[in-house]
Amino acid sequence: MKPMELYKEKIVGAIRGLDRIRFRGTLRRLADDSGMRTFLPRRHILFKDFKQWTERFTCALRKSNEGRVKQLGIPI
């Protein structure tokens, strides 16, 4: 099923001709120093390991999304 069909009741309009969509966002807890100092210890992540953790998290998120996109038959 195509995204337009899947979410047709929520879509107001569409832009044609784009070859990709990029989603961006912020994890608010990680957006400032105090949030990082709270979030990381609760997840048992050392500050020195934060870069590796984000790379693994990003890879897992990407794989999950790619799997779902393939199930729906949407070209990547």
Secondary structure, 3 states (H helix, E strand, C coil): CCHHHHCCCCCCCCCCCCCCCCCCCCCHHHCCHHHHHHHHHHCCCCHHHHHHHHHHHHHHHHHHHHHHHHHHCCCC
